[in-house]
Amino acid sequence: MSWPFDVPGIPDELFVREERVPMTKEEVRAVVVSKMRLRRGQRVIDVGCGSGSTTVEFANAVGNEGMVYALDKDPKAVELTKVNLSRFNLVHRTAVSLGEAPQALLSIPGQVDRAFVGGSDKLRETLTTLRSLLVNGGKVVVDAILLQTVVEAISTLEELGFTNLEVTELIVAKSLKTGRGHAMMARNPIFVVGAEKP
């Protein structure tokens, strides 16, 4: 299977999923890809790849000339990410590894253009390590459900000297068919925090 469009937002139902492995939903992925300002040939890190939905979107965006390094501390997440990359024929432009940030980031060769943090128990340390891995002008994007995570991301990015800091709150509701029509079902609000390395 391949995604035949030049835009992100692959429908969630096209991914292989498991209940206990988190997945970034399609509308959030579309905004994350936009905020990361991805283009062909870039090198990207996906920290806390979960089911691999963001890894797939990033690999689509960077094309055959680019590379996506995905990592997760959960062996099931790594396995699922590999399944989804294979499903979308994107294995050749990705490297998936089992490991916890920030230590696992040290095995990535060279610098990268973009980084996404979809999950990390050590956010401050992870962002600090990512700063050293990013090229000048590189971007980092963090998504979060908890307000405490948003506060930590903002304060850490500012302390590290990142610029052009931006916070976006996404509130998404999806239609659900009922016996009498369609009702809107709200999802958890998601915060997307992005900044640039000067």
N, C-alpha and C positions, 0 to 999 in steps of 0.2 A: 504494500500500500504506500502511496505517497500523497502528500498534501498538494493539490494541483493549483493552489492560489499563491499569490505573492504577498499575502497579508497573514499576520498571526491570528490566533484564535481558533485553533483546531478544536472541533467539538469534543467535549469530555468523553462521550461514549465511544470514540474511536480508539481510546487508549485502553490497554489492559490494566486493570486496577485490582487492588486488594484493600479490604476494609481498614486494616491498621496502618497502611502506608499512606502518608499524606500526599495530596495532589493539589497543585495550584490550579484553580479553575480557569476556564477559557477566557473570560472577560479580564481577569486579573493578568493572565499571561499576555494578552494583547497590549495592555497598558504597560506592563513591565518591559516588553520588547521595545515599545515606543520610547519609554523613558531611558532605556539603555543606549538608544541611538545606534543600533546595530547596522552593520553593512558588510558586504562581501569581503572576505579575506581577513576578518578580525579573529583574534584569539580571545576566548571567553572562559571564565571559570564559573561553574554552577555549584555553590556550596549548599549542601543539604538538598540533593536532587530529588529525594522522595521517589515518586513513581516515574520520574523522567520526563514529565510533560514540558517543563521549562527547557530541559536539555534538548528535546526534540525541536521546540520552537527556535532556540538559539542556533542549532545546527542548520535548520532551514534557512535562517537569516544570513549566516556567514558563508554559506555555499561551500563548494568543493575546495575553495582556496583557503578557507578558514579552519579553525579547530576549536572544539569545546571540551574542556576538562571538567568532568562531573565527579563529585565525591559525596559520600554519605557514610555515616557511622553504622547504619543498619544494613546487615548483609541482605535482608529481604528487599530493601529499597534499591541496592546496587543491582541485584538480580532483575528486579522489575524494570529498572531503567534500561538495562541491556535488552530486555525483551521488547520494550517499546521502541528503542532505537533500531532494532532489527526489523520490527514491524513496519517502520517508516523508511527503511533502507538508508539509514544514516550512520551505521557503525563506522564507516571509513573516515568520517570527519569528527570522531569523538574518542575520548579516552575516559573510561569510567573506573573509579577506584574506591575501595573500601578504606575508610579512614576518617578521623575526626579532625576538624579544623580547630586550631590553626596548624597543628603539627603536619597534617597530611598535605597542606598547601606547599610545604617546602620541597616536595618531590616534583612539582610542576617545572618543566624546563623553560627558562627564560622569562621574559616579561609578557604581560597580557594587556589587551586593550580595554576589556570590560570585565566586571565581576558582579555576580548576583548572589545574595545571601538569602536563601529561602528558609534557612533554619540553622541555628548554631547555639549551643549552650554557652559558648564563650565568645559573645559578640564583640566585645571590646578588643580582645586579643586577635580575633579573626580579622577585624577591620584594620588593625595595626599591621598585621602581616600582609594583607591585601594591598595596603598602601605601598609597601616596598615592591610588590609584584607588578603593580600597574605602571604603564608608561605615563609620562607627563601628558596631561590632557585626557587620561583614561577616566572612565566612569565606574562608580560602584552604586548598586541599587539594592536596597534591603526591603523585603516585605514583612509585615508584622500584623498580628491580631491584637496583641497586648499593648496597652498604652505605655507600660514600663519599657517595653522593647523599643518603641518609637523614641522615647526620651533618651534611652541609652544610645541608640543609633545617632540621633542628632548631636548629643553632647560629645560623643566620641569623634564623629566626623569633624566637628568644629575644632576640637582639641588637636586633631591630627592635621589641621590646616587645609582641609578640603574646601572648595569654593562652590558657588552656584548651588547651594543646598536647596532642595525642593521637597516638600511633603505633599502627597496627594492622598485623599481619603476616598476609597471606592465603596459605594453602597449599591449593591446589585440585587435586583429581585428578578426571578425567573417565573414564567407562567407555568401553571400546573392545571391540567385538564381535570375538571370535576364533573359530577353528574349534571350540573346545570350550566356549565360554561367553563371559563378559565379564571383562575385566581392567581394572584401574584404572591410568591413565596420568597421572603427576604433571606439573604445569606448574611453571614457575619461580615461586618464592615472590615475592610482591609486597608492598611496604610502602606503606601509605597514611598520610601525615602531614597532620594538620589543625590549624588554630589560628584564633583570632579576633582581629580588630583591636579593641582596647578603645575 
